[in-house]
Amino acid sequence: MNSPPPVYEMIRKSRLIPEGDLQTALAEFLSADSIENHSSSEEFDSAFLTFLEKDALLNRWQISQLKRGRSRFRLGNYRVIDSLGSGGYGYVFLARTDNDPANFSVADSDGQRPYDRAVKTLIHSERHGRRAVERFRRENEINRLFLHPNLVRLLDSGEDGRVDYAVYEYMDGKSAFQLVAKKERLPGHVASYIISETARGLFHLHQYGFIHRDIKPGNILFSRRGEVKLGDLGLAVPMDTEKFRPLLGANLDDYRGEPGGPARVAGTSDYLSPDQIRSPGTPNVLWDIYSLGCTFFFLVAGFVPFPSGTSHQKLHAHLLSEAPDPKMYSPELPWDVARLISAMMDKDPAGRPATAEEIIRALAPFTAGGRDDLKRLLKESLAPGPKPHYEPVPAVHGADDGSESVLLEALSSEITESLSSRIAVDEMTADEILPPVITDPAADNAESGSFDEEPSESDLSSALGPLLWFIAALLLALFAVLLFR
């Protein structure tokens, strides 16, 4: 029998493979195989998909979606090529524009693929609500304000059915967190180069009057060329909210708390400055300087300054405990660099460098060779390994950056399967309106993209509670000794 496999029509409908290439591949496949060679049509489908993968016409993620009966691989004018992970809003996909005729764009001499894009999505749902959609769109508007070589650039945004999406340049290297996880810790000159480049993007934000509020290794991204860019402006906030009221709209409480109430503590607990914890309604550049210092420490030591405990216990440590000396964990680190890291993490804001520009100047003597060695480390860490199986895995409530989350490393198909026991999604309805395997993740604070709790006073009382009980017990004991002396 020489009829096409049942999956053929689904592949044609998906438009993942140009029509001519698909017909040629089918003819080649049928000349060597037929359904009589297989015990079922499912096996015949699987054989055809394997043939297309060997011919590099489909990748494993696409095949995993086709096997689940999903044939929609488009968002607006972008073709979804692969899954990159999941963030606080929704899923992140690798996509390409219709200007790229090939399924896999040709890489240039540096490995760059000029048509590759990272597409961040937000699904309209009861869980997210209208306010989440407004925040997502506002984040896009804020991103459009900035054009700097050390900030991940927003290229496009739009709405497709019940999905909002934002299209960013694709950074084809790892994040700083992923690189440290692979290499344990980074050489001082490489870490200095990364922080110096990040500070350049941060200084640009500060000049425009914005605070990032979520500086951490997971938000520092690399290209294979050794470029360093700061991303994720989802928590960015202007220092002067009134000045940016037309941009922010009426929801200033996202930044200052509910009207008449306390401000929100927003960020990631491993990198929050003491002054941000105490006064979250008065943003200033020294918040980001402290977070950048904690990130610098992570790069050279391989762990965050206060790695143990719950989020509240970490806040308590940021408020009261001195950060360890980075020289203890990176002996080869120049003394001047170690002192700069400690100064950036000073509990007293007045003890920190006043601007990101000061950090750039201080690190200038220590960044030589940093870009070349970063490229080498990225090449080593990105070397081909075993192919992913794209099989369902148990839900893992792990932490990124040693914190309560950022970008999940699981693939979207794995995430969907692992969450399936906790959510109820009508897949037929979802497939009509969503890209493949985008379902609405269950609300789970352990996997949220940031530390965002309200009110902040209760955060502090929880963090300081054990200390206050200890002081009270100590005073009571002292009183008893004096009384019975």
ZAMARGU-4260 file (C-alpha; in steps of 0.2 Angstrom, whole numbers, plus 5000, padded with zeros to 4 digits):
<rodrens>
0) 5000/5000/5000 | 5007/5017/4995 | 4995/5029/5003 | 5002/5043/5014 | 5003/5040/5033
5) 4988/5047/5043 | 4999/5060/5051 | 5004/5068/5034 | 4988/5079/5033 | 4992/5086/5050
10) 5010/5090/5045 | 5003/5099/5029 | 4990/5108/5039 | 5004/5114/5052 | 5014/5122/5038
15) 5030/5117/5047 | 5038/5110/5031 | 5036/5119/5014 | 5023/5110/5003 | 5036/5105/4990
20) 5049/5098/5003 | 5035/5089/5012 | 5029/5080/4995 | 5047/5076/4991 | 5050/5068/5008
25) 5034/5058/5007 | 5039/5051/4990 | 5056/5046/4996 | 5048/5038/5012 | 5035/5028/5002
30) 5048/5022/4990 | 5056/5013/5005 | 5041/5009/5017 | 5023/5005/5017 | 5010/5002/5030
35) 5011/4983/5027 | 5028/4984/5036 | 5020/4990/5052 | 5007/4982/5064 | 4997/4998/5065
40) 4994/5015/5057 | 5002/5023/5073 | 5018/5014/5070 | 5017/5020/5052 | 5015/5038/5058
45) 5029/5036/5069 | 5041/5029/5056 | 5037/5044/5044 | 5040/5056/5058 | 5057/5048/5062
50) 5061/5049/5044 | 5057/5068/5044 | 5068/5070/5059 | 5083/5061/5051 | 5080/5073/5036
55) 5081/5088/5048 | 5063/5093/5042 | 5056/5092/5060 | 5063/5092/5077 | 5059/5082/5092
60) 5048/5095/5100 | 5038/5097/5085 | 5036/5078/5083 | 5030/5077/5101 | 5016/5089/5098
65) 5011/5081/5082 | 5010/5064/5091 | 4998/5073/5103 | 4987/5078/5089 | 4992/5096/5089
70) 4994/5105/5072 | 4994/5124/5076 | 5012/5131/5076 | 5009/5149/5073 | 5007/5166/5083
75) 5003/5180/5071 | 5017/5180/5058 | 5028/5169/5068 | 5031/5150/5066 | 5034/5142/5083
80) 5049/5130/5081 | 5053/5124/5098 | 5050/5127/5117 | 5062/5137/5127 | 5053/5135/5144
85) 5041/5144/5155 | 5040/5160/5165 | 5028/5168/5177 | 5016/5173/5163 | 5016/5158/5152
90) 5027/5149/5140 | 5042/5155/5130 | 5045/5148/5112 | 5058/5149/5099 | 5050/5156/5083
95) 5054/5162/5066 | 5047/5175/5054 | 5039/5171/5038 | 5054/5180/5030 | 5064/5164/5033
100) 5059/5151/5020 | 5068/5136/5028 | 5062/5127/5044 | 5079/5129/5051 | 5088/5145/5047
105) 5106/5144/5041 | 5118/5150/5054 | 5132/5163/5050 | 5150/5160/5055 | 5147/5165/5073
110) 5133/5153/5075 | 5120/5166/5075 | 5103/5162/5066 | 5097/5179/5061 | 5078/5174/5060
115) 5077/5167/5077 | 5066/5175/5090 | 5060/5172/5108 | 5042/5173/5109 | 5034/5176/5127
120) 5016/5172/5129 | 5002/5176/5140 | 4986/5166/5139 | 4970/5175/5143 | 4962/5165/5158
125) 4952/5167/5174 | 4968/5164/5183 | 4978/5178/5175 | 4963/5190/5174 | 4962/5207/5165
130) 4975/5215/5176 | 4988/5202/5171 | 4985/5206/5153 | 4986/5224/5156 | 5003/5221/5165
135) 5009/5211/5151 | 5005/5225/5138 | 5012/5238/5150 | 5028/5228/5151 | 5029/5229/5132
140) 5026/5247/5132 | 5041/5250/5144 | 5052/5239/5134 | 5049/5250/5119 | 5057/5264/5128
145) 5074/5256/5128 | 5086/5253/5114 | 5103/5248/5121 | 5116/5234/5116 | 5116/5227/5134
150) 5097/5226/5135 | 5087/5212/5127 | 5077/5221/5113 | 5058/5219/5111 | 5055/5217/5092
155) 5036/5215/5091 | 5021/5212/5101 | 5003/5207/5097 | 4987/5197/5100 | 4982/5181/5092
160) 4965/5174/5098 | 4966/5173/5117 | 4985/5174/5117 | 4995/5190/5120 | 5013/5188/5114
165) 5029/5198/5114 | 5044/5195/5102 | 5062/5197/5108 | 5078/5195/5100 | 5084/5177/5104
170) 5100/5175/5115 | 5107/5159/5109 | 5119/5156/5123 | 5114/5152/5141 | 5109/5163/5156
175) 5122/5167/5169 | 5113/5155/5181 | 5114/5141/5168 | 5132/5144/5165 | 5137/5144/5183
180) 5126/5128/5186 | 5137/5120/5173 | 5154/5127/5178 | 5151/5128/5197 | 5158/5146/5197
185) 5166/5158/5185 | 5184/5165/5184 | 5185/5183/5191 | 5189/5191/5174 | 5174/5183/5166
190) 5162/5187/5180 | 5169/5205/5180 | 5166/5207/5161 | 5148/5200/5163 | 5144/5212/5178
195) 5152/5227/5169 | 5141/5224/5153 | 5126/5221/5163 | 5129/5237/5172 | 5130/5246/5156
200) 5112/5241/5152 | 5107/5245/5170 | 5114/5262/5169 | 5104/5266/5153 | 5088/5260/5162
205) 5093/5272/5177 | 5096/5286/5166 | 5078/5285/5159 | 5072/5285/5177 | 5068/5266/5179
210) 5073/5253/5192 | 5074/5235/5186 | 5070/5227/5203 | 5074/5209/5198 | 5093/5209/5194
215) 5098/5191/5196 | 5108/5178/5186 | 5093/5171/5177 | 5089/5188/5169 | 5107/5190/5162
220) 5108/5182/5145 | 5122/5178/5133 | 5124/5176/5114 | 5137/5164/5108 | 5147/5179/5102
225) 5150/5183/5120 | 5137/5197/5121 | 5129/5200/5138 | 5111/5207/5139 | 5100/5211/5154
230) 5082/5205/5151 | 5065/5204/5159 | 5058/5221/5163 | 5042/5213/5170 | 5045/5221/5187
235) 5053/5237/5181 | 5047/5253/5190 | 5049/5271/5187 | 5057/5281/5201 | 5044/5295/5197
240) 5027/5286/5195 | 5018/5303/5192 | 5029/5307/5177 | 5025/5290/5169 | 5007/5290/5173
245) 5001/5290/5155 | 5012/5275/5152 | 5007/5266/5168 | 4989/5270/5168 | 4978/5270/5183
250) 4986/5255/5191 | 4999/5263/5201 | 4996/5251/5215 | 5006/5239/5205 | 5021/5249/5211
255) 5015/5258/5227 | 5003/5246/5234 | 4984/5248/5236 | 4978/5266/5239 | 4981/5271/5257
260) 4990/5254/5260 | 5008/5247/5261 | 5018/5245/5245 | 5022/5229/5238 | 5039/5220/5240
265) 5043/5214/5222 | 5059/5205/5216 | 5067/5188/5220 | 5071/5185/5239 | 5090/5180/5236
270) 5094/5197/5229 | 5083/5210/5238 | 5091/5225/5246 | 5088/5229/5264 | 5081/5246/5260
275) 5070/5238/5246 | 5063/5227/5260 | 5060/5241/5272 | 5053/5254/5260 | 5047/5246/5244
280) 5037/5261/5239 | 5053/5272/5237 | 5062/5264/5222 | 5080/5270/5219 | 5095/5265/5209
285) 5104/5258/5225 | 5091/5243/5225 | 5098/5237/5209 | 5116/5240/5214 | 5114/5228/5229
290) 5105/5215/5218 | 5119/5216/5206 | 5132/5214/5220 | 5123/5198/5225 | 5123/5192/5207
295) 5142/5196/5206 | 5144/5186/5222 | 5134/5171/5214 | 5145/5171/5199 | 5162/5170/5208
300) 5156/5159/5223 | 5144/5148/5214 | 5130/5151/5227 | 5120/5166/5233 | 5126/5176/5248
305) 5112/5169/5260 | 5107/5152/5252 | 5098/5144/5267 | 5080/5145/5273 | 5063/5151/5267
310) 5060/5167/5258 | 5056/5176/5274 | 5072/5169/5282 | 5082/5176/5268 | 5074/5193/5269
315) 5079/5192/5288 | 5097/5188/5283 | 5097/5203/5270 | 5091/5214/5284 | 5103/5209/5298
320) 5117/5197/5292 | 5133/5202/5284 | 5137/5194/5267 | 5152/5182/5267 | 5168/5188/5259
325) 5169/5183/5241 | 5188/5180/5243 | 5184/5165/5254 | 5176/5156/5239 | 5186/5163/5225
330) 5204/5165/5232 | 5211/5170/5215 | 5199/5185/5215 | 5209/5202/5215 | 5207/5211/5231
335) 5199/5226/5223 | 5186/5216/5215 | 5182/5207/5231 | 5180/5224/5240 | 5169/5230/5226
340) 5157/5216/5228 | 5156/5218/5247 | 5153/5237/5244 | 5139/5233/5232 | 5131/5222/5245
345) 5133/5235/5259 | 5118/5235/5271 | 5120/5254/5272 | 5115/5262/5255 | 5127/5276/5257
350) 5141/5263/5257 | 5137/5256/5240 | 5143/5263/5223 | 5131/5277/5219 | 5129/5273/5201
355) 5131/5258/5189 | 5143/5269/5180 | 5155/5269/5195 | 5155/5250/5194 | 5159/5250/5176
360) 5174/5261/5179 | 5180/5251/5194 | 5179/5235/5184 | 5188/5241/5169 | 5206/5235/5174
365) 5199/5217/5177 | 5189/5213/5162 | 5203/5209/5149 | 5200/5193/5140 | 5183/5191/5148
370) 5173/5191/5132 | 5184/5178/5124 | 5184/5167/5139 | 5165/5169/5141 | 5164/5163/5122
375) 5175/5148/5126 | 5165/5143/5142 | 5148/5145/5132 | 5155/5134/5118 | 5160/5120/5131
380) 5144/5121/5140 | 5133/5121/5124 | 5142/5106/5116 | 5130/5093/5110 | 5124/5081/5123
385) 5110/5067/5123 | 5094/5072/5114 | 5079/5076/5125 | 5066/5063/5126 | 5051/5075/5128
390) 5043/5062/5140 | 5031/5068/5154 | 5041/5070/5170 | 5035/5073/5188 | 5032/5091/5193
395) 5047/5098/5201 | 5045/5113/5213 | 5063/5117/5211 | 5072/5134/5213 | 5081/5144/5200
400) 5095/5156/5205 | 5093/5147/5222 | 5076/5156/5224 | 5058/5153/5221 | 5060/5153/5202
405) 5063/5161/5186 | 5064/5152/5169 | 5059/5133/5171 | 5071/5122/5162 | 5058/5109/5158
410) 5051/5109/5141 | 5033/5115/5139 | 5026/5098/5134 | 5034/5091/5151 | 5027/5105/5160
415) 5010/5103/5153 | 5010/5084/5158 | 5017/5087/5175 | 5003/5100/5179 | 4989/5090/5171
420) 4984/5082/5188 | 4982/5099/5195 | 4973/5108/5182 | 4957/5105/5171 | 4960/5111/5153
425) 4948/5107/5138 | 4962/5102/5126 | 4951/5103/5111 | 4946/5121/5115 | 4964/5125/5120
430) 4970/5119/5103 | 4958/5130/5094 | 4965/5146/5101 | 4983/5142/5107 | 4999/5137/5100
435) 5004/5119/5104 | 5005/5113/5122 | 5001/5130/5129 | 4989/5127/5143 | 4986/5138/5158
440) 4997/5133/5173 | 4989/5131/5190 | 4992/5145/5202 | 5008/5140/5212 | 5018/5152/5222
445) 5032/5141/5222 | 5034/5143/5203 | 5030/5161/5202 | 5042/5172/5193 | 5046/5184/5207
450) 5044/5187/5226 | 5028/5198/5226 | 5019/5197/5243 | 5008/5210/5251 | 5008/5218/5263
455) 5026/5221/5266 | 5024/5224/5285 | 5018/5207/5288 | 5033/5201/5278 | 5045/5210/5290
460) 5035/5204/5305 | 5037/5186/5299 | 5055/5189/5296 | 5059/5198/5312 | 5048/5187/5323
465) 5060/5174/5329 | 5073/5188/5334 | 5060/5198/5344 | 5055/5182/5353 | 5073/5179/5357
470) 5075/5197/5364 | 5060/5195/5374 | 5065/5179/5382 | 5082/5186/5386 | 5075/5201/5395
475) 5063/5190/5405 | 5078/5179/5410 | 5088/5195/5415 | 5073/5201/5425 | 5072/5185/5434
480) 5090/5185/5439 | 5089/5202/5446 | 5073/5198/5455 | 5080/5183/5464 | 5098/5189/5467
</rodrens>
